[in-house]
Amino acid sequence: MSDRHIAVIVLAAGLGTRMKSAKPKVMHPLAGRPMVRHLLETVEQLEPEKIVCVIGEDMDGVRETVAPVPCVIQKERLGTGHAVLAAEKTLAGFSGDILILYGDSPLISFETLSALKTARAAGHAVAVLGFDAEEPGAYGRLIMNASDTLEAIIEAKDATPEQAAISFCNSGVMMADSEVLWKLLNRVGNDNAKGEYYLTDIVALARADGLTCAAVEGDEYELVGINDRVELALAETLVQAHLRMRAMVGGATLTDPETVYFSYDTKIGQDVVIGPHVVFGPGVTIEDNVEIRAYSHIEAAHVKPGAIIGPFARLRPGADIGPDVHIGNFVEVKNAVIEEGAKANHLAYIGDARVGAGANIGAGTITCNYDGYFKTHTDIGAGAFIGSNTALVAPVKIGDGASIGAGSVITKDVAADSLALERSEQKELAGAAKKIRERKAAKKAKSKN
């Protein structure tokens, strides 16, 4: 493989027109992050000397997302050739191979890009990535010659019936010698059905100059372009299939894989069991021997070995779940440390808190962490017992081994090993319920007369 320097141009100026969205196309997420970030992660594995993104005006969100990669503006959208030329000044002085990619084609693999690099290293002026399409449709067709090198790329709208029947299609991805690329692009015209400057025209120009071009076949699923919500959903399906496979190969059991949704950065240990309909948002680490039961939602949380989560649990950002902890059904944890062996088995909210080792949180318990202006902290000591339907009004500290009686509203610190109760006195009025029923029944009967 050539040791020539590589620069990468990522075309990311597309609007969300077919997405029916005000958001730029490349900002739509796959597995929890903008699709363009997926592509850049792959690109970085090539260790390029330079990367530049071509964006449109008023795309500050894209600029921030791709940072620290520099961006240049394509002021008018006059085709792919015009877009690549927008990066010429930024790459002035660079000598080597230039790889051109599309921000809305984020599934391409490092291995496929390496194959393209190898084809360029064989001495071809331009190497193009293609695929055998089941439905060629609007894709440009790759026209091969008798020596099995690339002769031209014909856009679908400009293709003859014979050319349209070709299934070997252009992905748009190509690599070219920097000196050749800029010379050819500046000769590209716009005499075509759309009146645009096509990057693909450099192949025919190169051939006219006596240069050779190569076509490398990749997998169609890697090269899918995402232009609308339907294609976005298809790409999400492909990404999730890959992430599920990675989790299972890595030692996790998914009892119903197609219902589990991962984020791009989900970290799953070995001997983890994940039940049906579990969703992982960004920033989740699940260590070994954890069980995640059905219908749980986990985001920006860390779960340590031996813990059991769910079913129907929600771990929000900052949830730090210790070893052998039980977080049960309809329990929500946010920005809280739950220490080893603690249990919150049902119907609780624990936010901005620490729950000490071995503590038990009864059903209906909530930490009242927000007063409408500030969030404050609740500290529950090791071995503490919090009775059902307790409200802990932060800031408050429950000492080690303390017990809180069910139904209490705790507003003051409770010392270690103490019992705290906060209830009004129970009263009983003999026969009062019967009298009320009789009075109400009589009133109802009278109203019907």
PyMOL commands that set and color helices and strands:
alter all, ss='L'
color gray80, all
select helices_A, chain A and resi 25-27+35-44+60-66+80-85+110-121+156-158+161-164+178-185+201-208+220-223+229-249+257-259+432-448
alter helices_A, ss='H'
color red, helices_A
select strands_A, chain A and resi 6-11+29-30+33-34+50-55+71-73+97-102+126-132+141-144+150-154+168-177+213-217+252-254+267-268+272-274+279-280+285-286+291-292+297-298+302-303+308-309+314-315+320-321+326-338+343-355+360-361+366-368+378-380+385-386+391-393+396-398+403-404+409-410+419-420
alter strands_A, ss='S'
color yellow, strands_A
deselect
rebuild
show_as cartoon
